[in-house]
Amino acid sequence: MEEYIDPVCKMKVSKDTPYKTVYKGRVYYFCCEHCKEEFEKNPEKYI
Ligand SMILES: [Zn+2]
């Protein structure tokens, strides 16, 4: 199973997570809707 780091809370997340977003051509994975929304509000803060 591939794992990614949630850029907002730094938790490991599976790539099967339903919470993901594409920003500048890269896919970011999140542990929950909350982290996804935080990222989308201010992506530059987290990349
Ligand atoms: Zn998170």
N, CA, C, O and the ligand as a Tripos MOL2 file, in Angstrom:
@<TRIPOS>MOLECULE
protein
  189   187    48     0     0
PROTEIN
NO_CHARGES

@<TRIPOS>ATOM
      1 N           0.8510   -1.2010    0.0000 N.3       1 MET1
      2 CA          0.0000    0.0000    0.0000 C.3       1 MET1
      3 C           0.8820    1.2450    0.0000 C.2       1 MET1
      4 O           1.8010    1.3700    0.8100 O.2       1 MET1
      5 N           0.5990    2.1290   -0.8880 N.am      2 GLU2
      6 CA          1.3560    3.3710   -0.9340 C.3       2 GLU2
      7 C           0.8320    4.3430    0.1100 C.2       2 GLU2
      8 O          -0.3670    4.4180    0.3790 O.2       2 GLU2
      9 N           1.7710    5.0870    0.6890 N.am      3 GLU3
     10 CA          1.3780    6.0590    1.6980 C.3       3 GLU3
     11 C           1.8870    7.4360    1.3310 C.2       3 GLU3
     12 O           2.9550    7.5860    0.7360 O.2       3 GLU3
     13 N           1.1220    8.4180    1.6870 N.am      4 TYR4
     14 CA          1.4880    9.8060    1.4550 C.3       4 TYR4
     15 C           1.3690   10.5670    2.7560 C.2       4 TYR4
     16 O           0.6810   10.1380    3.6820 O.2       4 TYR4
     17 N           2.0420   11.6940    2.8190 N.am      5 ILE5
     18 CA          1.9370   12.5270    4.0140 C.3       5 ILE5
     19 C           0.9160   13.6490    3.7510 C.2       5 ILE5
     20 O           1.0210   14.4000    2.7810 O.2       5 ILE5
     21 N          -0.0360   13.7280    4.6190 N.am      6 ASP6
     22 CA         -0.9820   14.8450    4.5940 C.3       6 ASP6
     23 C          -0.1800   16.1280    4.8630 C.2       6 ASP6
     24 O           0.4140   16.2640    5.9330 O.2       6 ASP6
     25 N          -0.1550   17.0710    3.9060 N.am      7 PRO7
     26 CA          0.7010   18.2490    4.0910 C.3       7 PRO7
     27 C           0.2170   19.1890    5.1960 C.2       7 PRO7
     28 O           0.9740   20.0450    5.6540 O.2       7 PRO7
     29 N          -1.0170   19.0390    5.6210 N.am      8 VAL8
     30 CA         -1.5590   19.9390    6.6390 C.3       8 VAL8
     31 C          -1.2160   19.4360    8.0440 C.2       8 VAL8
     32 O          -0.6470   20.1820    8.8410 O.2       8 VAL8
     33 N          -1.5540   18.1900    8.3550 N.am      9 CYS9
     34 CA         -1.3360   17.6810    9.7180 C.3       9 CYS9
     35 C          -0.1540   16.7290    9.8040 C.2       9 CYS9
     36 O           0.2030   16.2910   10.8990 O.2       9 CYS9
     37 N           0.4700   16.3940    8.6580 N.am     10 LYS10
     38 CA          1.6540   15.5270    8.5890 C.3      10 LYS10
     39 C           1.3740   14.0670    8.9270 C.2      10 LYS10
     40 O           2.3110   13.3000    9.1500 O.2      10 LYS10
     41 N           0.1230   13.6740    8.9690 N.am     11 MET11
     42 CA         -0.2110   12.2650    9.1770 C.3      11 MET11
     43 C           0.0130   11.4870    7.8920 C.2      11 MET11
     44 O          -0.0620   12.0320    6.7910 O.2      11 MET11
     45 N           0.2940   10.1810    8.0590 N.am     12 LYS12
     46 CA          0.3550    9.3210    6.8820 C.3      12 LYS12
     47 C          -1.0490    9.0060    6.4080 C.2      12 LYS12
     48 O          -1.9350    8.7120    7.2100 O.2      12 LYS12
     49 N          -1.2480    9.0690    5.1060 N.am     13 VAL13
     50 CA         -2.5580    8.7260    4.5530 C.3      13 VAL13
     51 C          -2.3860    7.7690    3.3840 C.2      13 VAL13
     52 O          -1.3840    7.8090    2.6710 O.2      13 VAL13
     53 N          -3.3670    6.9200    3.2020 N.am     14 SER14
     54 CA         -3.3700    6.0010    2.0720 C.3      14 SER14
     55 C          -3.7830    6.7500    0.8160 C.2      14 SER14
     56 O          -4.5230    7.7310    0.8820 O.2      14 SER14
     57 N          -3.3000    6.2820   -0.3290 N.am     15 LYS15
     58 CA         -3.7210    6.9660   -1.5380 C.3      15 LYS15
     59 C          -5.1590    6.6140   -1.9110 C.2      15 LYS15
     60 O          -5.7100    7.1830   -2.8530 O.2      15 LYS15
     61 N          -5.7610    5.6940   -1.1920 N.am     16 ASP16
     62 CA         -7.1750    5.3820   -1.4000 C.3      16 ASP16
     63 C          -8.1040    6.3960   -0.7260 C.2      16 ASP16
     64 O          -9.3230    6.2980   -0.8600 O.2      16 ASP16
     65 N          -7.5530    7.3420   -0.0240 N.am     17 THR17
     66 CA         -8.3880    8.3220    0.6660 C.3      17 THR17
     67 C          -9.2870    9.0790   -0.3230 C.2      17 THR17
     68 O          -8.8550    9.4010   -1.4300 O.2      17 THR17
     69 N         -10.5080    9.3550    0.0640 N.am     18 PRO18
     70 CA        -11.3740   10.1540   -0.8080 C.3      18 PRO18
     71 C         -11.0240   11.6390   -0.7690 C.2      18 PRO18
     72 O         -11.5290   12.4280   -1.5680 O.2      18 PRO18
     73 N         -10.1470   12.0120    0.1790 N.am     19 TYR19
     74 CA         -9.8190   13.4300    0.3320 C.3      19 TYR19
     75 C          -8.5260   13.7320   -0.3980 C.2      19 TYR19
     76 O          -7.4310   13.4790    0.1040 O.2      19 TYR19
     77 N          -8.6740   14.2690   -1.5780 N.am     20 LYS20
     78 CA         -7.4760   14.6420   -2.3300 C.3      20 LYS20
     79 C          -7.7850   15.8380   -3.2170 C.2      20 LYS20
     80 O          -8.9360   16.1320   -3.5390 O.2      20 LYS20
     81 N          -6.7230   16.5040   -3.5920 N.am     21 THR21
     82 CA         -6.9010   17.6620   -4.4460 C.3      21 THR21
     83 C          -5.6840   17.7870   -5.3420 C.2      21 THR21
     84 O          -4.5920   17.3400   -4.9910 O.2      21 THR21
     85 N          -5.8780   18.3980   -6.5020 N.am     22 VAL22
     86 CA         -4.7630   18.6200   -7.4170 C.3      22 VAL22
     87 C          -4.4150   20.1030   -7.3770 C.2      22 VAL22
     88 O          -5.2750   20.9710   -7.5330 O.2      22 VAL22
     89 N          -3.1500   20.3630   -7.1680 N.am     23 TYR23
     90 CA         -2.6840   21.7450   -7.1360 C.3      23 TYR23
     91 C          -1.4160   21.8400   -7.9510 C.2      23 TYR23
     92 O          -0.4500   21.1220   -7.6960 O.2      23 TYR23
     93 N          -1.4160   22.7320   -8.9380 N.am     24 LYS24
     94 CA         -0.2660   22.9080   -9.8460 C.3      24 LYS24
     95 C           0.2310   21.5790  -10.4080 C.2      24 LYS24
     96 O           1.4350   21.3320  -10.4810 O.2      24 LYS24
     97 N          -0.7100   20.7320  -10.8010 N.am     25 GLY25
     98 CA         -0.3510   19.4850  -11.4600 C.3      25 GLY25
     99 C           0.0760   18.3510  -10.5500 C.2      25 GLY25
    100 O           0.4000   17.2630  -11.0270 O.2      25 GLY25
    101 N           0.0810   18.5880   -9.2450 N.am     26 ARG26
    102 CA          0.4360   17.5330   -8.2870 C.3      26 ARG26
    103 C          -0.7800   17.1530   -7.4830 C.2      26 ARG26
    104 O          -1.6320   17.9940   -7.1940 O.2      26 ARG26
    105 N          -0.8650   15.8620   -7.1120 N.am     27 VAL27
    106 CA         -1.9780   15.4140   -6.2890 C.3      27 VAL27
    107 C          -1.5440   15.4190   -4.8270 C.2      27 VAL27
    108 O          -0.4680   14.9300   -4.4840 O.2      27 VAL27
    109 N          -2.3830   15.9710   -3.9860 N.am     28 TYR28
    110 CA         -2.1450   15.9850   -2.5340 C.3      28 TYR28
    111 C          -3.2530   15.1910   -1.8580 C.2      28 TYR28
    112 O          -4.4240   15.2890   -2.2250 O.2      28 TYR28
    113 N          -2.8580   14.3990   -0.8570 N.am     29 TYR29
    114 CA         -3.8020   13.5190   -0.1650 C.3      29 TYR29
    115 C          -3.9550   13.9690    1.2830 C.2      29 TYR29
    116 O          -3.0080   14.4350    1.9150 O.2      29 TYR29
    117 N          -5.1700   13.8170    1.7830 N.am     30 PHE30
    118 CA         -5.4730   14.3070    3.1320 C.3      30 PHE30
    119 C          -6.1730   13.2350    3.9550 C.2      30 PHE30
    120 O          -6.7680   12.2970    3.4250 O.2      30 PHE30
    121 N          -6.0790   13.4110    5.2870 N.am     31 CYS31
    122 CA         -6.6990   12.4380    6.1890 C.3      31 CYS31
    123 C          -8.1940   12.6860    6.3300 C.2      31 CYS31
    124 O          -8.9480   11.7730    6.6660 O.2      31 CYS31
    125 N          -8.6210   13.9120    6.0750 N.am     32 CYS32
    126 CA        -10.0160   14.2570    6.3350 C.3      32 CYS32
    127 C         -10.4070   15.5020    5.5370 C.2      32 CYS32
    128 O          -9.5580   16.2090    4.9930 O.2      32 CYS32
    129 N         -11.6950   15.7400    5.4860 N.am     33 GLU33
    130 CA        -12.2290   16.8880    4.7680 C.3      33 GLU33
    131 C         -11.6530   18.2010    5.3100 C.2      33 GLU33
    132 O         -11.3740   19.1350    4.5580 O.2      33 GLU33
    133 N         -11.4870   18.2440    6.6150 N.am     34 HIS34
    134 CA        -10.9830   19.4660    7.2450 C.3      34 HIS34
    135 C          -9.5990   19.8460    6.7040 C.2      34 HIS34
    136 O          -9.3690   20.9980    6.3360 O.2      34 HIS34
    137 N          -8.6910   18.8880    6.6580 N.am     35 CYS35
    138 CA         -7.3440   19.1770    6.1570 C.3      35 CYS35
    139 C          -7.3780   19.5810    4.6920 C.2      35 CYS35
    140 O          -6.6370   20.4670    4.2670 O.2      35 CYS35
    141 N          -8.2300   18.9370    3.9320 N.am     36 LYS36
    142 CA         -8.3660   19.2830    2.5200 C.3      36 LYS36
    143 C          -8.8130   20.7310    2.3650 C.2      36 LYS36
    144 O          -8.2770   21.4690    1.5390 O.2      36 LYS36
    145 N          -9.7870   21.1290    3.1540 N.am     37 GLU37
    146 CA        -10.2850   22.5080    3.0830 C.3      37 GLU37
    147 C          -9.2150   23.5020    3.5220 C.2      37 GLU37
    148 O          -9.0710   24.5710    2.9290 O.2      37 GLU37
    149 N          -8.4770   23.1480    4.5500 N.am     38 GLU38
    150 CA         -7.3890   24.0240    5.0050 C.3      38 GLU38
    151 C          -6.3760   24.2320    3.8840 C.2      38 GLU38
    152 O          -5.9370   25.3520    3.6230 O.2      38 GLU38
    153 N          -6.0190   23.1420    3.2330 N.am     39 PHE39
    154 CA         -5.0510   23.2190    2.1430 C.3      39 PHE39
    155 C          -5.5770   24.0910    1.0120 C.2      39 PHE39
    156 O          -4.8540   24.9330    0.4790 O.2      39 PHE39
    157 N          -6.8230   23.8880    0.6540 N.am     40 GLU40
    158 CA         -7.3910   24.6270   -0.4850 C.3      40 GLU40
    159 C          -7.5440   26.1170   -0.1730 C.2      40 GLU40
    160 O          -7.5370   26.9440   -1.0850 O.2      40 GLU40
    161 N          -7.6810   26.4560    1.0950 N.am     41 LYS41
    162 CA         -7.7570   27.8650    1.4760 C.3      41 LYS41
    163 C          -6.4340   28.5750    1.2470 C.2      41 LYS41
    164 O          -6.3950   29.7400    0.8520 O.2      41 LYS41
    165 N          -5.3370   27.8410    1.5050 N.am     42 ASN42
    166 CA         -4.0260   28.4780    1.4490 C.3      42 ASN42
    167 C          -2.9380   27.4640    1.0850 C.2      42 ASN42
    168 O          -2.0750   27.1590    1.9080 O.2      42 ASN42
    169 N          -2.9780   26.9390   -0.1480 N.am     43 PRO43
    170 CA         -2.0430   25.8600   -0.5230 C.3      43 PRO43
    171 C          -0.5840   26.2510   -0.3900 C.2      43 PRO43
    172 O           0.2420   25.4110   -0.0320 O.2      43 PRO43
    173 N          -0.2480   27.4810   -0.6630 N.am     44 GLU44
    174 CA          1.1610   27.8970   -0.6300 C.3      44 GLU44
    175 C           1.7580   27.7470    0.7740 C.2      44 GLU44
    176 O           2.9690   27.5900    0.9230 O.2      44 GLU44
    177 N           0.9260   27.7950    1.7700 N.am     45 LYS45
    178 CA          1.3990   27.6480    3.1470 C.3      45 LYS45
    179 C           1.8900   26.2180    3.4170 C.2      45 LYS45
    180 O           2.7220   25.9910    4.2950 O.2      45 LYS45
    181 N           1.3590   25.2630    2.6460 N.am     46 TYR46
    182 CA          1.6160   23.8510    2.9650 C.3      46 TYR46
    183 C           2.5330   23.1350    1.9990 C.2      46 TYR46
    184 O           2.8820   21.9780    2.2310 O.2      46 TYR46
    185 N           2.9350   23.7880    0.9220 N.am     47 ILE47
    186 CA          3.8040   23.0810   -0.0340 C.3      47 ILE47
    187 C           5.2430   23.6260    0.0020 C.2      47 ILE47
    188 O           6.1040   23.1470   -0.7360 O.2      47 ILE47
    189 ZN         -4.8900   15.7310    8.1440 Zn       48 ZN48
@<TRIPOS>BOND
     1     1     2 1
     2     2     3 1
     3     3     4 2
     4     3     5 am
     5     5     6 1
     6     6     7 1
     7     7     8 2
     8     7     9 am
     9     9    10 1
    10    10    11 1
    11    11    12 2
    12    11    13 am
    13    13    14 1
    14    14    15 1
    15    15    16 2
    16    15    17 am
    17    17    18 1
    18    18    19 1
    19    19    20 2
    20    19    21 am
    21    21    22 1
    22    22    23 1
    23    23    24 2
    24    23    25 am
    25    25    26 1
    26    26    27 1
    27    27    28 2
    28    27    29 am
    29    29    30 1
    30    30    31 1
    31    31    32 2
    32    31    33 am
    33    33    34 1
    34    34    35 1
    35    35    36 2
    36    35    37 am
    37    37    38 1
    38    38    39 1
    39    39    40 2
    40    39    41 am
    41    41    42 1
    42    42    43 1
    43    43    44 2
    44    43    45 am
    45    45    46 1
    46    46    47 1
    47    47    48 2
    48    47    49 am
    49    49    50 1
    50    50    51 1
    51    51    52 2
    52    51    53 am
    53    53    54 1
    54    54    55 1
    55    55    56 2
    56    55    57 am
    57    57    58 1
    58    58    59 1
    59    59    60 2
    60    59    61 am
    61    61    62 1
    62    62    63 1
    63    63    64 2
    64    63    65 am
    65    65    66 1
    66    66    67 1
    67    67    68 2
    68    67    69 am
    69    69    70 1
    70    70    71 1
    71    71    72 2
    72    71    73 am
    73    73    74 1
    74    74    75 1
    75    75    76 2
    76    75    77 am
    77    77    78 1
    78    78    79 1
    79    79    80 2
    80    79    81 am
    81    81    82 1
    82    82    83 1
    83    83    84 2
    84    83    85 am
    85    85    86 1
    86    86    87 1
    87    87    88 2
    88    87    89 am
    89    89    90 1
    90    90    91 1
    91    91    92 2
    92    91    93 am
    93    93    94 1
    94    94    95 1
    95    95    96 2
    96    95    97 am
    97    97    98 1
    98    98    99 1
    99    99   100 2
   100    99   101 am
   101   101   102 1
   102   102   103 1
   103   103   104 2
   104   103   105 am
   105   105   106 1
   106   106   107 1
   107   107   108 2
   108   107   109 am
   109   109   110 1
   110   110   111 1
   111   111   112 2
   112   111   113 am
   113   113   114 1
   114   114   115 1
   115   115   116 2
   116   115   117 am
   117   117   118 1
   118   118   119 1
   119   119   120 2
   120   119   121 am
   121   121   122 1
   122   122   123 1
   123   123   124 2
   124   123   125 am
   125   125   126 1
   126   126   127 1
   127   127   128 2
   128   127   129 am
   129   129   130 1
   130   130   131 1
   131   131   132 2
   132   131   133 am
   133   133   134 1
   134   134   135 1
   135   135   136 2
   136   135   137 am
   137   137   138 1
   138   138   139 1
   139   139   140 2
   140   139   141 am
   141   141   142 1
   142   142   143 1
   143   143   144 2
   144   143   145 am
   145   145   146 1
   146   146   147 1
   147   147   148 2
   148   147   149 am
   149   149   150 1
   150   150   151 1
   151   151   152 2
   152   151   153 am
   153   153   154 1
   154   154   155 1
   155   155   156 2
   156   155   157 am
   157   157   158 1
   158   158   159 1
   159   159   160 2
   160   159   161 am
   161   161   162 1
   162   162   163 1
   163   163   164 2
   164   163   165 am
   165   165   166 1
   166   166   167 1
   167   167   168 2
   168   167   169 am
   169   169   170 1
   170   170   171 1
   171   171   172 2
   172   171   173 am
   173   173   174 1
   174   174   175 1
   175   175   176 2
   176   175   177 am
   177   177   178 1
   178   178   179 1
   179   179   180 2
   180   179   181 am
   181   181   182 1
   182   182   183 1
   183   183   184 2
   184   183   185 am
   185   185   186 1
   186   186   187 1
   187   187   188 2
@<TRIPOS>SUBSTRUCTURE
     1 MET1         2 RESIDUE 1 A MET
     2 GLU2         6 RESIDUE 1 A GLU
     3 GLU3        10 RESIDUE 1 A GLU
     4 TYR4        14 RESIDUE 1 A TYR
     5 ILE5        18 RESIDUE 1 A ILE
     6 ASP6        22 RESIDUE 1 A ASP
     7 PRO7        26 RESIDUE 1 A PRO
     8 VAL8        30 RESIDUE 1 A VAL
     9 CYS9        34 RESIDUE 1 A CYS
    10 LYS10       38 RESIDUE 1 A LYS
    11 MET11       42 RESIDUE 1 A MET
    12 LYS12       46 RESIDUE 1 A LYS
    13 VAL13       50 RESIDUE 1 A VAL
    14 SER14       54 RESIDUE 1 A SER
    15 LYS15       58 RESIDUE 1 A LYS
    16 ASP16       62 RESIDUE 1 A ASP
    17 THR17       66 RESIDUE 1 A THR
    18 PRO18       70 RESIDUE 1 A PRO
    19 TYR19       74 RESIDUE 1 A TYR
    20 LYS20       78 RESIDUE 1 A LYS
    21 THR21       82 RESIDUE 1 A THR
    22 VAL22       86 RESIDUE 1 A VAL
    23 TYR23       90 RESIDUE 1 A TYR
    24 LYS24       94 RESIDUE 1 A LYS
    25 GLY25       98 RESIDUE 1 A GLY
    26 ARG26      102 RESIDUE 1 A ARG
    27 VAL27      106 RESIDUE 1 A VAL
    28 TYR28      110 RESIDUE 1 A TYR
    29 TYR29      114 RESIDUE 1 A TYR
    30 PHE30      118 RESIDUE 1 A PHE
    31 CYS31      122 RESIDUE 1 A CYS
    32 CYS32      126 RESIDUE 1 A CYS
    33 GLU33      130 RESIDUE 1 A GLU
    34 HIS34      134 RESIDUE 1 A HIS
    35 CYS35      138 RESIDUE 1 A CYS
    36 LYS36      142 RESIDUE 1 A LYS
    37 GLU37      146 RESIDUE 1 A GLU
    38 GLU38      150 RESIDUE 1 A GLU
    39 PHE39      154 RESIDUE 1 A PHE
    40 GLU40      158 RESIDUE 1 A GLU
    41 LYS41      162 RESIDUE 1 A LYS
    42 ASN42      166 RESIDUE 1 A ASN
    43 PRO43      170 RESIDUE 1 A PRO
    44 GLU44      174 RESIDUE 1 A GLU
    45 LYS45      178 RESIDUE 1 A LYS
    46 TYR46      182 RESIDUE 1 A TYR
    47 ILE47      186 RESIDUE 1 A ILE
    48 ZN48       189 GROUP 0 **** ****
